Structure formats: structure tokens, C-alpha cells
Amino acid sequence: MQRLREDVQAAARTDAKVLITGESGVGKEIVSRLVHSMGTRAAYPLVTVNCAAITDTLLESELFGHSRGSFTGAYRDRAGVLEMAHRGTVFMDEIGETSARMQTLLLRFLENGEIQRVGATGPNARVDVRVIAATNRDLLRAVVAKTFREDLYYRLNVIHMTVPPLRERPEDIPVLLDHFFAAFASEYSAPRLTVTPEARALLSRYQFPGNVRELKNLVERLTVRHGRDAPVGVEDLPSEVRNNLAPVPAPGAPLQSPAESLFRQLVEERQSFWTLVYAPFMSRDLTRDTLRLLVSLGLQRTSGSYRDLLELFHMPPADYKRFLNFLRKHQCHMPFQQFRGPGTPDTHTPAGDDR
């Protein structure tokens, strides 16, 4: 974190493009705000765009604006985010989720700074905007997989910052707890809560798959619901915190990844995929990369059988189609053949498993 602070200070002294990577919920947007507020553009707007929350067509209009009559409902000319942020900063969150076409448009803008609104026949303006992008995906892997343009990656990756997950810096948990307790006590005009030593120790062992966002939501929930003057104890913490603790590692032992931790809880503690994985993923507390790795670990155990994976992850057989549709929808379904060892009989995975 100290290295990250130094990187933020160095980035603030320049107008270079910044790429911020890290898991969902670690605070990438906060880092972007720090870079902007400490730099020479602080007096001008910082505009945030979530590239994953808007369809491709609407994202183009949101960024570049549109001309009157360019599509149904375009009753007047409208400036886009890039024009509105002139001399300021645009923070593009989830840049790894953009389509190939949008990546081409962004690359063209980064090369010359020209804006062409949707429906316009030529460039409308040239703007001076600093671009800060963020993603929870491995863009180099996406470049190799041909899902992200290599030239765009190197355009964005001038200054690269990585925000570490909360499980790798558990010493920050007490500081964040105190900060959020004070903030929500002020927001809700409620007494500032305290935490027993036992509860603090338990929170320090919890891996927080949703990172700082999950911790913040937990503190807000406790502030709203804890109506007693007594400190927050172990019994007041949610069941996922009490029951899903990381084992105390041996000295020098490597830390488990989030996917490995979830796999252990599914297989050894017999928890349900829908409760442990699906719900946090849909609330964006788990990343797509974590889900892909988790499914890969399961398919390695079942030699590529998705039907056996249902049993391994404690789902009823009737959920087979629902499970596959969920994986396909979020690009986490993988061909079973790559997990087959030599000599694995074809009857292990029923026909149609991968279709």
C-alpha cells in the first residue's frame, strides 16, 4: 500500500494515462480520485463511466455524444462525457468489458483526441482529457486470447497501478473498520459502534472475497441493525464471516487464492454453489476470473464432467441447465475436453454436456 501511495503521487505530477488493476471492490475508483485530486487538473471535472453497465451502442453515445436525429429519441445534439470532461479527467471503469468496436473507437480517440459524435459526418471537436482506466481482468491474458486489442493495452498502460486485495493486507482491516464505523455513525446519526477483541480477530481471519466493498457493506449493516450499546461481538457477525474463515497458515506457507478458498469451502465444508458463489458474483463481490478459476478447479476434479460438478458443488441434478446457462451467460463455460486425461472414458461426461 505504501508503494501504491508513492505511485499515486508520481502519477499526479503528470498527465500520463493510468491503468489501475485489482479485484472487484478493492478501491480502484478511490485511487483514480486521488490521482485526479492531487494533480493539476483538480479544478476541472472528474467524470466516471462504467463500461460494463452500459450496452455498446449507448456507451458510444455516452462517451462521444450524439447529433440530433442520429437515432430514435435523439431530439437534440448532446455532448458526451469526453467533451464534458475537457481539461479534466475521465475514469473508465471495467475497460476490459468493452467490445472490439468500442476498443477501436477508444484507440482512435487516444491517438488524436478528436471527438466524433454518433451520427456526425466528421470530427466535432478536439478535447484535452486525461484518461484513467481500471479493470479487474487480466488484460495481458485477454490480449493473448484476442479479446482485447494489444495496441489499446499499451496506449492505456503508461502508468500501471495494482491495488492489492484485502486478504493480502489484513493489518488494514482494523483501520478500515474504525473509519467506516465513524462514517456511518455520522451518516445515520447513530452511536459509533465498537468491536470486541474476539470479533476483530475473527474479522482479520476472514478473507473478504468482496474486499473493501464487502467490509464497508458489513459495517453499514451492523450500524443500522445493532441497536444495543454493547460492543459488536462474534455472535453479531454474519454467518459467512463466522463459518468461512481461512485456516491459520503455517509460517512461510503460500496464501490461498479466492478461487482455491471457495473450492475448499464447497468441497470440504459441503456448502452450496448458489449460496457461496452465485450470490456474491451477482452482487459483483466476486470477479469473473475467480469464477472461471473455480470452475476449472472443479472440472479438473471431475475430469471435465459438468454433471459431476453439480454434485461436487452441492447442487441438485435439476439445476444442470440453470448452472450451464449461468456459466455461458458470463463467459465462464469451458470445453470439457481440455480437462480429460488420457484414457478417460467418454461415458464419464454425458453426451450434450458441452452443447
N, C-alpha and C positions, 0 to 999 in steps of 0.2 A: 504494500500500500504506500510505503514511503517512496518507492520508485515511481509509482503511479502519480503521486503528488508532484514529483520532480518533472515527470513527462508533461503534466498539465501546465505547469509553469513555463516550460520550454515552448510548448505549443502556443500558449497565449501570446508569446512575444512575436509570433509570425502570423502570416495569413495562409500558411500551407494547409492543404487538405488533411483531414484526420480520419482514420478508420479505428473505431472502437469495437473490440470483440469481447465476448463473455457470455455466460449463460443467461437465460431469461431471469430477470429480477435482481441482477447484481448491482444495478445503478448506472447503466451506460448513459442514460439521459442526463443524470446528475453530472456526470463527467463532462458532457457536452456543454451544459450550462456554465460550469466552472471555466472551461476554455473560453467561452464567449464573454463571460462577465469580467474576466481578468485581462482581456485583450483590448486592442484599440477600437474594436467595433462594438464595445459595450453600450454605447449611446444609441445604437441602432437596433432594429428588431432581431430577435431570435425566433424563427418560425420552425415548428416541428411538424413533420409529415410521417405518418406510419404507413410504410409502403405495403404492409401485409393486410391492412384493414380496408383498403380501397381496391376496387377492381381496376384492371389495367386501363380501360377507357377513361374512367373517372380520375385515375391517378395522373394521366397525361394532362387532363384539363385542370386538375388541382395544381400541378406544378407549373405548367406553361400558360394557363389561361385559355380562353376561347373567344372567337369572334361571333358576333350576332348572326344567328341563322345557321351556325355550323352543325347543330343537331337539335332534335326536338327539345324544347324548353330553353334554348339559348336565345332569350329575348333581347339581350344586350351584350355588349363587349364586357369581358371580365378579365381582370389581371390575375395572373397566377401567383403562387407562393414565391416563386423566384423573383418576380418583379416587386412584390410587396416587401421582400427582404433586402431590397437594394441597399448596398453598403453595410448590410448586417450579415447574419449567419442563417443558413438553412440546415437543420438537423434531420437527416433522412434515416429514420429507424427501420430496422428489418430490410435493409437494402438487398440482402441475399434472397428475398422472396420475389424480386421483380422479374418480369418476363424478358425474353430475349429482345423483343421490340423496344421495351422501355429502357433496357440497358443500352441499346443503340442510340436512343434519343438523349439519354443522360451523357453518354460519351461525347456526342456532338456538342452538347452544351458546355461540358467541361473543357473542350478544346478551344472554343472561341467566345464563350459567354453570351451567345446570341439566343434570344427567345423568339420562338415562332408559335403563336397561339394556334390552338386547334381550329381549323377552318381557314386560316390565313394563307395567302399565296406566297408570302415571303417573310423574312425576319421582321419582328415588330420593334425590338429594342436590344441593346446590349447592356447587361447588368453586371454589377460588381458585387458578387456574393461569395462568402466563404462557405464551403460545403464540409460538413461533418457527417459521416455515415457510421452506422452501427449495425451489427448483426450478431445473432447467436449461432450462426452456421460457420462451418469451416470452409471459407471461400476458396482456399487452395484446393481442397478436395472437390469443390464444385467446379473449379476451373478444369481439373483433370477429367471430371465427368461431363464436361461440355455444357453445364447448366448455368455457368456464369462466365462472362467474357473476360479473357485474360487481360486485354488491354484496358478494360474498365477497372479491373482489380488493381493494376499498377498505377492507374490515374488516381485512385482513391487512397491507396496505401502509401502516402508520403510520410505521415507520422502515424505509427501504429501503437495503440494502447490496448492492453488486455486487463480487464477488471477481474480479479480472482473471485471464485465462488466463496460463499460464506463459510463453507465447511473447511476451507483451507486457511481460514483466519478466525478461529473460534475465540481468540482473545478480543475480537471486536464485538462479540455478542453482548457482554455487559454494558459497553459504552452505547451501543445502539438501543438496548433495552431502556436505559435511562433517558436517552434522547427522545424516544418515541413515547414513553410514559409521560414525560413533561409536555410534549407537543399535544397529545390527545387529551390530557387533563385540561390544558388551556382551551382546546377546541370545543370540548363538551362541557366546560365549566364543572368538571368533576374532580374529586380528590385525586392527587397523584399517587398511584399505586406503588407499592414496594413488593419485592420478591424474596421469599425465604432462601437461605443458602442452598437448601436441598433442591429447590426448583431451579435456581440458577445453574447448579451443577448438572442437572438433567438437561436443561436447555443447551448447555455447552456440549453435550454429547449427541444432541440431535443434529442430523446432517443438513436440515433445511434444504430440501430439493428445490423449493421455490425461492431460495436465497433471501436477500434483504426484504423483498416484497412480501414474502411469506411471514417473516418476523414482524414486519410492520402491521400486517393484517391481524396477526395474533395479538399484538399489543392493543390494537384498536378494539378487537372483540372483547378482550379482558376489561378494558376501561369501560365499555358500555355495559357489560353484564355483571362485573364483580361489584356487588352492592355493599360489601362489608368493609369495615375499617381494617380488618386483619390483612396481613400480607398475603400475596398470591402464593399458594402452596402447590405441591405436586398434584394434589387432587383437583386443582382448578385448571390444570393444563389439558389441552385436547388429547384424546386417546392416541392420535397418531404420534404425538410427541412422547407420550408415556411408554408406548409399546414399540416404537420403531427406532430404537436407539442404535447408534453404531457401536460395535464392540470396542472395548478399550484396546487400542493397538499395542502390540509388543514394541519395545524400543527398536527403532530403525525399520519397522515394517512399513511397506508402502500403503498409502491411503487408497480406499476403495473408490471407484468412480460411482456417480449416481446410479448408472445402469447396473453395476455389479451389486450395489447395496439393495436396489429394488429386486433384483433377481434372487438374492439371498432371502429377502422377506417373502417373496412369492413361493419359493420352493421349500425353504426350511421352516418358515413360520406359517405356511399354508394360507396366506392372505389372498384375497380375490383381486384379479387384474382390474376389474371395473372400479373397485374402491380405491386401491392403492395407486394405480397408474392412470386410468382413464379420466377420473375427475380432476386431478392436478394438471393433466395435459390440456384438458379443455379450458381450464382457467389460466393456462399459459404459465403454470408454475414448473412445468417440465418441458424441455426442448425436444424438437423433432429428432435431433441427433441422439439424445438419450433414449428416446423410444426405439429408434432404429437399432441401436446397440443392444437394448434389452431384448428385442425380438430376435436378433442374431444369436445372442447367448442361448435363448430358448430353443431355436432351431438347431443349434449345434448339439444340444442335449437330446433332441427328438429326431436327429438325423434328417431334418427337413420336413417333418410331418406337422402340418398345421392342426390337424385333428388331435394329435397327441399333445400339441402345445396348449390346447384348451384345457386338457386335464392337468398339465404341468402348472398352468397359471390359474387353476381353480375356477374354471368357468364351466357351466353346464353345456352338454353337447348341442343343445338347441341354439346356443349363441354363436355357432360356427359362422353362419353367413354374416351376422352382425359384426363379428370380430374382423373377418376379412374385408368387409366393406369399410370399416373404420380405418384399417391399415391402408387400403388403396386410396381412400379419400385424402389421407395425409402423407402420401408418398412413402409409406413405411412398409409396404409389402414387397418381399424379396423372393426371387425364384428359388424354389426348394432344392433344385439340382445342385447348387453350389455347396449345400450342406450335407450331401450324400457322400458317405465314404465308399471306397471300393468294396464291392460285394454286398452293399445294402440292397435287400430285395425291393422290387418295385411295389410290392403289396403293402409295404410299410406306410406309404402315403397313398390314400385312395385316389382313384382317377378323378380329375377335376379339381384337385386340391389347389392347383396354381392357376386356375382359369376363373 
